[in-house]
């Protein structure tokens, strides 16, 4: 598949971002991570994942309070 050599699936993107594959799917659905829906899966450009990984903060919930 030379046409798709620059694209990865959800599981590979999850390994790069160190998150659960469900999180990658959510990021794709919310258009926070640029991806293409193909049938029942997502194809994500590897360069998009690498760029996203530089700015992604996977922490959830309320930010911790810093001592004054």
TORVO-816013 format. One line per field, with one value per residue: x negated, y, z of N, C-alpha, C in turn; residue number from 1. Coordinates in Angstrom, 1 decimal, always signed. Example, Ala and Ser with C-alpha at 12.3 -4.5 7.8 and 13.67 -1.06 7.14 Angstrom:
2
n.c1: c(-13.2 / -12.8)
n.c2: c(-5.7 / -2.2)
n.c3: c(+7.8 / +7.1)
ca.c1: c(-12.3 / -13.7)
ca.c2: c(-4.5 / -1.1)
ca.c3: c(+7.8 / +7.1)
c.c1: c(-13.2 / -12.9)
c.c2: c(-3.3 / +0.0)
c.c3: c(+7.8 / +7.9)
pos: c(1 / 2)
//
This chain:
68
n.c1: c(-0.8 / -1.5 / -0.3 / +0.8 / -1.3 / -2.1 / -0.3 / +1.3 / +3.0 / +5.5 / +4.5 / +1.7 / +1.3 / +2.1 / +0.1 / -2.1 / -1.2 / -0.9 / +1.5 / +4.9 / +6.4 / +9.1 / +9.1 / +7.8 / +9.6 / +11.7 / +10.5 / +10.2 / +12.9 / +13.8 / +12.4 / +10.0 / +7.7 / +6.4 / +7.8 / +8.9 / +11.9 / +12.5 / +14.5 / +15.0 / +13.1 / +10.2 / +7.9 / +4.8 / +2.5 / -0.9 / -2.7 / -0.9 / -0.2 / -2.7 / -3.1 / -0.9 / -1.5 / -3.5 / -2.2 / -0.2 / +1.5 / +2.2 / +3.5 / +6.3 / +9.3 / +9.7 / +7.4 / +4.4 / +4.0 / +1.7 / -0.7 / -0.8)
n.c2: c(-1.2 / +1.6 / +4.1 / +4.7 / +4.9 / +7.0 / +7.1 / +6.1 / +3.8 / +3.9 / +2.5 / +2.5 / +5.3 / +5.7 / +4.4 / +6.1 / +8.5 / +7.7 / +7.0 / +5.7 / +3.8 / +4.5 / +7.1 / +8.3 / +7.9 / +9.5 / +12.1 / +12.3 / +12.3 / +14.6 / +16.4 / +17.4 / +16.1 / +15.8 / +13.7 / +10.9 / +9.4 / +6.2 / +3.7 / +1.8 / +2.8 / +4.9 / +6.9 / +8.3 / +10.8 / +10.4 / +12.6 / +14.5 / +13.3 / +13.3 / +16.1 / +16.8 / +15.4 / +16.9 / +19.1 / +18.1 / +17.7 / +15.3 / +15.2 / +15.0 / +16.4 / +18.6 / +21.4 / +21.3 / +23.0 / +25.5 / +26.2 / +29.2)
n.c3: c(+0.0 / -1.1 / -1.3 / +1.2 / +3.0 / +4.7 / +6.7 / +9.7 / +12.0 / +14.6 / +16.9 / +16.6 / +16.7 / +19.3 / +20.7 / +20.2 / +21.3 / +23.9 / +25.1 / +25.6 / +23.0 / +22.7 / +23.5 / +21.4 / +19.4 / +20.3 / +20.2 / +17.5 / +16.6 / +17.8 / +16.3 / +17.1 / +16.6 / +13.5 / +11.1 / +9.0 / +8.4 / +7.6 / +6.4 / +9.1 / +10.7 / +11.6 / +9.8 / +10.3 / +9.7 / +10.0 / +10.5 / +11.5 / +13.9 / +15.2 / +15.4 / +17.0 / +19.3 / +20.4 / +21.5 / +23.1 / +26.1 / +28.2 / +30.7 / +32.8 / +34.3 / +37.1 / +37.4 / +39.4 / +42.5 / +43.0 / +45.6 / +47.3)
ca.c1: c(+0.0 / -2.3 / +0.5 / +1.1 / -2.5 / -2.3 / +0.9 / +1.3 / +4.3 / +5.7 / +3.7 / +0.4 / +1.3 / +2.2 / -1.2 / -2.9 / -0.8 / -0.9 / +2.9 / +5.7 / +7.0 / +10.4 / +8.8 / +7.4 / +10.9 / +12.4 / +9.8 / +10.5 / +14.3 / +13.9 / +11.6 / +8.8 / +6.6 / +6.8 / +7.9 / +9.9 / +12.8 / +12.5 / +15.3 / +15.3 / +11.8 / +9.6 / +6.5 / +4.2 / +1.2 / -2.0 / -3.2 / +0.1 / -0.3 / -3.9 / -2.9 / +0.1 / -2.2 / -4.3 / -1.4 / +0.9 / +1.4 / +3.2 / +4.0 / +7.7 / +9.8 / +9.4 / +5.9 / +4.0 / +3.8 / +0.3 / -0.8 / -1.2)
ca.c2: c(+0.0 / +2.8 / +5.3 / +4.9 / +4.7 / +8.0 / +7.0 / +5.1 / +3.6 / +4.4 / +1.8 / +3.0 / +6.6 / +5.6 / +4.1 / +7.3 / +9.5 / +7.1 / +7.1 / +4.6 / +3.9 / +5.2 / +8.5 / +8.8 / +8.0 / +10.7 / +13.2 / +12.3 / +12.6 / +16.0 / +17.2 / +17.9 / +15.5 / +15.7 / +12.3 / +10.6 / +8.3 / +5.2 / +2.7 / +1.8 / +3.2 / +6.2 / +6.9 / +9.5 / +11.1 / +10.3 / +13.9 / +15.1 / +12.7 / +13.8 / +17.5 / +16.8 / +14.9 / +18.0 / +20.1 / +17.5 / +17.5 / +14.2 / +15.3 / +15.3 / +16.9 / +20.0 / +21.6 / +21.3 / +24.4 / +25.7 / +26.9 / +30.7)
ca.c3: c(+0.0 / -1.1 / -1.1 / +2.6 / +3.8 / +5.7 / +7.6 / +10.8 / +12.6 / +16.0 / +17.8 / +16.4 / +17.2 / +20.8 / +21.3 / +20.0 / +22.2 / +25.2 / +25.6 / +25.2 / +21.7 / +22.8 / +23.6 / +20.1 / +18.6 / +20.8 / +19.7 / +16.0 / +16.5 / +18.2 / +15.3 / +17.8 / +15.9 / +12.1 / +10.7 / +8.0 / +8.7 / +6.5 / +6.9 / +10.6 / +11.4 / +11.4 / +9.3 / +10.8 / +9.1 / +11.0 / +10.8 / +12.3 / +15.2 / +15.8 / +15.7 / +18.0 / +20.5 / +21.0 / +22.3 / +23.8 / +27.6 / +28.5 / +32.0 / +32.8 / +35.6 / +37.6 / +37.6 / +40.8 / +43.0 / +43.4 / +46.9 / +47.1)
c.c1: c(-0.9 / -1.6 / +0.7 / -0.1 / -2.7 / -1.1 / +0.8 / +2.7 / +4.4 / +4.8 / +2.2 / +0.3 / +1.4 / +0.9 / -2.2 / -2.6 / -0.7 / +0.5 / +3.7 / +6.2 / +8.3 / +10.2 / +8.5 / +8.7 / +11.7 / +11.8 / +10.1 / +12.0 / +14.5 / +13.1 / +10.5 / +7.6 / +7.1 / +6.7 / +8.9 / +10.6 / +12.9 / +13.3 / +15.6 / +14.0 / +11.3 / +8.2 / +5.9 / +2.8 / +0.2 / -2.5 / -2.2 / +0.0 / -1.6 / -3.8 / -2.0 / -0.6 / -3.0 / -3.5 / -0.3 / +0.6 / +2.5 / +3.8 / +5.5 / +8.1 / +9.4 / +7.9 / +5.6 / +3.7 / +2.3 / +0.2 / -1.4 / -2.2)
c.c2: c(+1.3 / +4.1 / +5.7 / +4.8 / +5.8 / +8.0 / +5.9 / +4.9 / +4.1 / +3.7 / +2.3 / +4.4 / +6.6 / +5.3 / +5.3 / +8.3 / +9.0 / +7.2 / +5.8 / +4.8 / +4.7 / +6.7 / +9.1 / +8.9 / +9.2 / +12.0 / +13.4 / +12.8 / +14.1 / +17.0 / +17.9 / +17.3 / +15.2 / +14.2 / +12.1 / +9.4 / +7.4 / +4.0 / +2.8 / +2.2 / +4.6 / +6.0 / +8.3 / +9.7 / +11.1 / +11.7 / +14.7 / +14.6 / +13.3 / +15.3 / +17.6 / +16.4 / +16.0 / +18.9 / +19.4 / +17.3 / +16.5 / +14.3 / +15.7 / +15.8 / +18.3 / +20.2 / +21.7 / +22.7 / +24.4 / +26.5 / +28.3 / +31.0)
c.c3: c(+0.0 / -0.9 / +0.4 / +3.5 / +4.8 / +6.7 / +8.5 / +11.3 / +14.0 / +17.0 / +17.8 / +17.0 / +18.7 / +21.4 / +21.2 / +21.1 / +23.7 / +25.9 / +25.1 / +23.8 / +21.7 / +22.9 / +22.2 / +19.2 / +19.0 / +20.2 / +18.2 / +15.9 / +16.8 / +17.3 / +16.0 / +17.1 / +14.4 / +11.6 / +9.6 / +8.4 / +7.4 / +7.0 / +8.4 / +11.4 / +11.0 / +10.8 / +9.7 / +10.2 / +10.2 / +11.4 / +11.7 / +13.7 / +15.9 / +16.3 / +16.9 / +19.4 / +21.2 / +21.9 / +23.1 / +25.3 / +27.9 / +29.8 / +31.9 / +34.2 / +35.9 / +37.8 / +39.1 / +41.2 / +43.4 / +44.7 / +46.6 / +48.0)
pos: c(1 / 2 / 3 / 4 / 5 / 6 / 7 / 8 / 9 / 10 / 11 / 12 / 13 / 14 / 15 / 16 / 17 / 18 / 19 / 20 / 21 / 22 / 23 / 24 / 25 / 26 / 27 / 28 / 29 / 30 / 31 / 32 / 33 / 34 / 35 / 36 / 37 / 38 / 39 / 40 / 41 / 42 / 43 / 44 / 45 / 46 / 47 / 48 / 49 / 50 / 51 / 52 / 53 / 54 / 55 / 56 / 57 / 58 / 59 / 60 / 61 / 62 / 63 / 64 / 65 / 66 / 67 / 68)
//
